[in-house]
Amino acid sequence: MDITERARLIRSGDRRALARAITLVESARPDHRDEALALLSALREPRREALRIGLSGTPGVGKSTFIEAFGLMLTGQGLKVAVLAVDPSSARSGGSILGDKTRMERLSRDPDAFIRPSPSQSQLGGVARRTREAVALCEAAGFDVVLIETVGVGQSETVVAQLSDLFLLLLAPAGGDELQGVKRGIMEMADLILVNKADGDLKPAALRTVADYAGALQLLRHRPQDPPGFPKAMPVSALESAGLAKAWEEMQALTAWRKAQGQWDRARADQARHWFEEEVRQGLLAALAREPQKGLMAGLGDRVACGDLAPEAAAAEMLRLLGRT
Amino acid sequence: MDITERARLIRSGDRRALARAITLVESARPDHRDEALALLSALREPRREALRIGLSGTPGVGKSTFIEAFGLMLTGQGLKVAVLAVDPSSARSGGSILGDKTRMERLSRDPDAFIRPSPSQSQLGGVARRTREAVALCEAAGFDVVLIETVGVGQSETVVAQLSDLFLLLLAPAGGDELQGVKRGIMEMADLILVNKADGDLKPAALRTVADYAGALQLLRHRPQDPPGFPKAMPVSALESAGLAKAWEEMQALTAWRKAQGQWDRARADQARHWFEEEVRQGLLAALAREPQKGLMAGLGDRVACGDLAPEAAAAEMLRLLGRT
């Protein structure tokens, strides 16, 4: 099937065509890569834009339950929702938390939802590109909201934040008044902190945790992309679908403000530039693993290893051979 | 002064010449860089080798006190000791923990010791190169032991482990039986875990912590570079200078075993190759920030930011212009 026909099918909402296209952008084969670039290019215009929501949270916080409840609420409002996962650790752990779709059984059966488990791959650079391209495919397929989930290992939150319009941090009620060891850098990325499990016995603890985080958020320096009152901490209960509508209202208010202020377009432009630069960096480094560079690297590396050349001197020689000094 | 004379002074043990040479390798100026490479090259032969000891530990564990006590013990045995710091965070925090030499007052006055505070610079790639070259300078200056300290922020332990022959992890006695949240990856790098403050009231807790870590170390998979019984956990008291001689004996035994098994040379060869490859990668990326690449990147970046080009397509074009696809 030619590229134009595949692009038409994806645009028309054909789910199998979308799933196949995502498999294509995930492939490492050079011929697949060329095909993927041609397909993405064919899908670029006319432009369709989804709201990209990044979501992070430690395991056990009820992320799958939250995504299911939040996703169903959105599809209930007539919106089309795609869920993607960024999981650089899946190569090690043997599968994404989304690998088992049965954890979002109702959402995965919803005709207005599309759930894509994370493939196993360990390299974060590859994960970022693949996810970015999957987001673009979902946007072309007409989804209104793309949820990008991260398991929160290493740098993956940063990657997801650079792919998202909004960043949600999902937390569990804390035992005491400690802030669950959430790294300051992660907290600084959040637009909304949602404290889940605000139901039953845990409700008082959840409300206390919200208050703690609300206090902590006030200590952060003001970000130009925030209207007054943001970032914000709120309680939700994925189990009882409580607080989700309110959270969605906040996301829409934040989105509207950012669009009106030009922050929205600015952020997307900055992200696109960031990914272009990152792609060039990855491409330059990847070339070192191909001939003839690979052979030159190995030869100089051997001379360094046996003490014949200093690392600095060998590197200077290699860069000279590459015409890069 | 010409390079040959400066090299001669450094080799003769002139401390001011050494300090100036370290300042030179720390400089980002291109002309200084050329000078630094020439000086390092002049100092390469005849080869002098120090024992390079990496040291990591969270703040508050008594690292400065340990380095002072351990360093004084070594100089007391007639050894010359250099102390370097790797602190990628110092740009943020406004100074290394070694910035204040008064924290190692006695060692800094010892004629057989040389303490070099960490300069402020935030880029880890630069930190690694600078420290690696400072180590080479200290070796040429005839130091027997080079202690490389890290504050343990982000990736700095990995950098220090790749610069060291031995890696020490310094810990404080734990309150309960928890393992102080030491990341598994850091524990896997350690050759010796030293539990400090094994004195006074804390002694029982320190001994319990040693036992806990000894147990945890047994669960790690065997590494080819380890003789039976290693890695090992031991109590020390920097305050009372207790356990330091025993720790030093273990380091010497480990060193002797690795040298006899060829592990020592292999590790140094692997490290040299690693730093050569890393230096090439850094050099390739650095070239993007110089003209004409910088202008090309900015031009394509602008087209990506305004939506005229996709990040992937622009990156492919840039790599084509660089002759790298």
Interface residues (C-beta under 8 A of the other chain):
Chain A: L37 L40 S41 R44 R47 R129 R132 E133 A269 D270 A272 R273 W275 F276 E277 E279 V280 R281 G283 L284 L285 A287 L288 M297 L300 G301 V304 A305 C306 G307 L309 A310 P311 E312 A313 A314 A315 A316 M318 L319 L322 G323 R324 T325
Chain B: L37 L40 S41 R44 R47 R129 R132 E133 A269 D270 A272 R273 W275 F276 E277 E279 V280 R281 G283 L284 L285 A287 L288 M297 L300 G301 V304 A305 C306 G307 A310 P311 E312 A313 A314 A315 A316 M318 L319 L322 G323 R324 T325
